[in-house]
């Protein structure tokens, strides 16, 4: 059974920072693409960032480039999302996802096989 567990969400003021973590268990994720998506109330789920597990290739949504950084710790089977200069429009539930079939980071949510339960990030103005 594959499990992804997010943590690190919370309430922060605009301009602040948060670091989300996603701990993966159940299988080796050495060849999985890992990604973060988010969903705000009344909106569709949108891509935030993705990273190949091997090689470190990354991809970011334009809205977060320069503010968010995705990284991973292979020894801990954990992927992180460092979020800086947060804006109220970053408020959403953030989901971690894993893709077992592809090698390069991408934005297609339908290609991701496994999802976490989500963690709430709220940014006040």
Buried (B, 14 or more C-beta within 10 A) or exposed (E): EBEBBBBBBEEBEEEBEBEBBBBBEEBEBEEBBBBBBBBBEEEEBBBBBBBBBBEEEBBBBEBBEEBBBBBBEEEEBBBBBBBBEBBEEBBBBBBBBBBBEBBEBBBEBEBBEBBBEBBEBBBEE
